[in-house]
Amino acid sequence: MPCSVSCAAVTVVNEDVQLRQYLMCGQTAQVKLKNVVPHDIGDPGDEPWQRVNAYLMHDTADWKDLNLKFVLQVYRDYYLTHDSLYLRDMWPVCQTVMESELKFDTDNDGLIENGGFADQTYDAWVVHGASAYCGGLWLAAVCMMCKMAEVLGDAEIQQKYMAILSKGKEAFERMLWNGKYYNYDSSGSHTSSSIMSDQCAGQWFLGACGLDQGEFEV
């Protein structure tokens, strides 16, 4: 079983209700929220595994990309190992983190939205509304949920995510395509037409996992 992803999976359902102040915003929140992927597996000088999320800059419970990267890595590892037992073990965790992620689709158009603050791994970059980076990761993760459900014979979940994928692809194209490339985000701000360095990460994951690029295209 691939170690890094399975180790992260163990931490997903755990929570740490201890409160702390986060440095960038000054707000107080708990160290680890249940049913989300942690930022890290703790500080080696403390008690890693038992106390995760040593990162103090932001509360990462609302980051849009960590849960998605977990799902993408699970399918990647299955694609490389063909270990169906591993995939079956990871499947409930994938469903859990994607359910947590679904709340970020605030308008039910099949595409998640960023919250108008630095809520992803580029932790000093503000993102508002639909974004090429997080939206691309989201669509790729939804696509891989469809593929995993197909492999595992879970027709109900497959249909659920196929419907989300169909809506989300249309919203991604409509909100972000400017005729030449996909915008950084849909905010209309002076930075929204920028090109994000990792905005093709979702597309890259699909290619790395042997999936048809057309499954991601509108």
C-alpha positions as CSV (number, residue, x, y, z in Angstrom):
1,M,0.0,0.0,0.0
2,P,1.5,3.4,-0.9
3,C,2.6,4.9,2.4
4,S,2.2,8.7,2.1
5,V,-1.4,8.6,0.9
6,S,-2.5,5.8,3.3
7,C,-0.9,7.7,6.2
8,A,-2.8,10.8,5.3
9,A,-6.0,8.7,5.1
10,V,-5.7,7.7,8.8
11,T,-5.7,11.3,9.8
12,V,-8.8,12.4,7.8
13,V,-11.5,11.2,10.2
14,N,-9.6,12.4,13.3
15,E,-9.9,15.8,14.8
16,D,-8.0,18.0,17.2
17,V,-10.4,20.4,19.0
18,Q,-7.6,22.3,20.6
19,L,-7.8,26.0,19.6
20,R,-5.0,28.1,18.4
21,Q,-4.5,31.5,16.7
22,Y,-3.5,31.5,13.1
23,L,-0.8,34.0,12.2
24,M,-2.0,35.4,8.8
25,C,-5.6,36.3,9.8
26,G,-5.3,36.4,13.6
27,Q,-8.4,34.2,13.9
28,T,-8.7,31.3,16.4
29,A,-9.8,27.9,15.2
30,Q,-9.3,24.3,16.1
31,V,-6.1,22.5,15.0
32,K,-7.7,19.8,12.9
33,L,-11.2,19.6,11.6
34,K,-12.8,16.2,11.1
35,N,-13.2,14.7,7.6
36,V,-10.7,16.9,5.8
37,V,-7.1,16.2,4.7
38,P,-4.5,17.8,7.0
39,H,-1.8,20.2,5.8
40,D,0.9,18.0,7.2
41,I,1.6,15.0,9.5
42,G,2.8,17.1,12.4
43,D,6.1,18.5,13.7
44,P,8.9,15.9,14.1
45,G,9.9,17.8,17.3
46,D,6.5,17.2,18.7
47,E,4.2,14.1,18.4
48,P,3.7,13.6,14.6
49,W,0.8,11.3,13.7
50,Q,-0.9,12.2,17.0
51,R,-0.9,15.9,16.5
52,V,-1.1,16.9,12.8
53,N,-1.2,20.3,11.2
54,A,2.0,21.9,12.6
55,Y,1.4,24.7,10.0
56,L,0.5,27.9,11.8
57,M,0.0,30.4,9.0
58,H,-3.6,29.6,7.9
59,D,-6.4,27.4,9.1
60,T,-6.3,24.9,6.2
61,A,-9.7,23.3,6.9
62,D,-11.2,25.6,4.2
63,W,-8.4,25.1,1.7
64,K,-9.8,24.0,-1.6
65,D,-7.0,21.8,-3.0
66,L,-5.8,19.5,-0.2
67,N,-8.8,17.1,-0.3
68,L,-8.7,17.1,-4.1
69,K,-5.0,16.2,-4.3
70,F,-5.7,13.3,-1.9
71,V,-8.3,11.8,-4.3
72,L,-6.0,12.4,-7.3
73,Q,-3.1,10.6,-5.5
74,V,-5.3,7.7,-4.5
75,Y,-6.3,7.0,-8.1
76,R,-2.7,7.6,-9.3
77,D,-1.5,5.0,-6.9
78,Y,-4.1,2.5,-8.0
79,Y,-3.2,3.2,-11.6
80,L,0.4,2.4,-10.9
81,T,-0.1,-0.6,-8.7
82,H,-3.4,-2.1,-9.8
83,D,-4.0,-2.9,-6.2
84,S,-7.8,-3.2,-5.9
85,L,-7.7,-3.9,-2.2
86,Y,-5.9,-0.6,-1.7
87,L,-8.5,1.2,-3.8
88,R,-11.3,-0.4,-1.8
89,D,-9.7,0.7,1.5
90,M,-9.3,4.2,0.3
91,W,-12.8,4.5,-1.3
92,P,-14.7,5.5,1.9
93,V,-12.1,8.2,2.7
94,C,-12.3,9.6,-0.8
95,Q,-16.0,9.8,-0.5
96,T,-15.7,11.5,2.9
97,V,-13.3,14.2,1.7
98,M,-15.3,14.9,-1.5
99,E,-18.4,15.3,0.6
100,S,-16.5,17.9,2.6
101,E,-15.5,19.6,-0.6
102,L,-19.0,19.7,-2.1
103,K,-19.9,22.5,0.3
104,F,-17.6,24.8,-1.6
105,D,-19.9,24.6,-4.6
106,T,-22.1,27.3,-3.2
107,D,-24.3,27.8,-6.3
108,N,-24.7,24.1,-7.3
109,D,-23.3,24.5,-10.7
110,G,-20.9,21.5,-10.4
111,L,-17.8,23.7,-9.8
112,I,-16.4,24.7,-6.4
113,E,-15.6,28.3,-5.6
114,N,-12.8,29.9,-3.8
115,G,-13.7,32.1,-0.8
116,G,-12.0,35.4,-1.6
117,F,-8.9,34.8,0.5
118,A,-5.8,32.7,0.4
119,D,-7.6,29.3,0.6
120,Q,-5.2,27.0,-1.3
121,T,-1.6,25.9,-1.3
122,Y,-0.4,29.3,-2.8
123,D,-1.0,30.6,0.7
124,A,-0.4,34.3,0.0
125,W,-2.5,34.5,-3.2
126,V,-6.1,35.6,-2.8
127,V,-8.6,33.7,-5.0
128,H,-12.3,34.6,-5.5
129,G,-15.0,32.6,-7.2
130,A,-14.3,29.9,-9.8
131,S,-10.6,29.4,-10.4
132,A,-8.5,27.6,-13.0
133,Y,-6.2,26.0,-10.4
134,C,-8.8,24.7,-7.8
135,G,-11.5,24.3,-10.4
136,G,-9.2,22.2,-12.6
137,L,-8.2,20.0,-9.6
138,W,-11.9,19.7,-8.7
139,L,-12.9,18.5,-12.1
140,A,-10.1,16.0,-12.3
141,A,-11.0,14.7,-8.8
142,V,-14.6,14.3,-9.8
143,C,-13.5,12.5,-13.0
144,M,-11.4,10.1,-10.9
145,M,-14.3,9.5,-8.5
146,C,-16.3,8.4,-11.5
147,K,-13.5,6.0,-12.5
148,M,-13.0,4.6,-9.0
149,A,-16.7,4.0,-8.7
150,E,-16.7,2.2,-12.0
151,V,-13.8,0.0,-10.9
152,L,-15.5,-0.8,-7.6
153,G,-19.0,-1.3,-9.0
154,D,-20.6,1.6,-7.1
155,A,-23.1,2.7,-9.7
156,E,-24.9,5.2,-7.4
157,I,-21.8,7.2,-6.7
158,Q,-20.7,6.9,-10.3
159,Q,-23.9,8.5,-11.5
160,K,-23.7,11.2,-8.8
161,Y,-20.3,12.3,-9.9
162,M,-21.0,12.0,-13.6
163,A,-23.8,14.5,-13.1
164,I,-21.5,16.8,-11.2
165,L,-18.8,16.5,-13.8
166,S,-21.2,17.4,-16.7
167,K,-22.4,20.5,-14.9
168,G,-18.9,21.5,-13.7
169,K,-17.2,21.3,-17.1
170,E,-19.8,23.6,-18.6
171,A,-19.4,26.1,-15.7
172,F,-15.6,26.0,-15.9
173,E,-15.6,26.8,-19.6
174,R,-18.3,29.5,-19.2
175,M,-16.7,31.3,-16.2
176,L,-13.0,31.1,-16.9
177,W,-12.3,30.7,-20.7
178,N,-11.4,34.1,-22.1
179,G,-11.0,33.0,-25.7
180,K,-7.3,32.3,-25.4
181,Y,-6.7,30.7,-22.0
182,Y,-8.4,30.1,-18.7
183,N,-8.4,33.0,-16.2
184,Y,-6.8,32.8,-12.8
185,D,-10.3,33.3,-11.3
186,S,-13.7,34.7,-12.1
187,S,-13.5,37.8,-9.9
188,G,-13.0,40.3,-12.6
189,S,-10.2,41.9,-10.5
190,H,-7.0,43.2,-12.0
191,T,-5.4,39.8,-11.3
192,S,-8.2,37.6,-12.6
193,S,-6.8,37.4,-16.2
194,S,-3.4,36.2,-14.9
195,I,-2.2,32.7,-15.8
196,M,-1.7,30.5,-12.7
197,S,1.5,28.4,-12.7
198,D,-0.3,25.2,-11.6
199,Q,-3.7,25.7,-13.3
200,C,-3.1,22.7,-15.6
201,A,-2.4,20.4,-12.6
202,G,-5.7,18.7,-12.8
203,Q,-5.2,18.0,-16.5
204,W,-1.7,16.7,-15.8
205,F,-3.0,14.3,-13.2
206,L,-5.5,12.9,-15.7
207,G,-2.7,12.3,-18.2
208,A,-0.4,10.8,-15.6
209,C,-3.2,8.3,-14.7
210,G,-3.8,7.2,-18.3
211,L,-7.2,8.8,-18.5
212,D,-8.5,10.2,-21.8
213,Q,-7.9,14.0,-21.8
214,G,-11.3,14.3,-23.6
215,E,-13.0,13.3,-20.4
216,F,-12.0,16.6,-18.9
217,E,-12.8,18.8,-21.9
218,V,-16.1,20.5,-22.6
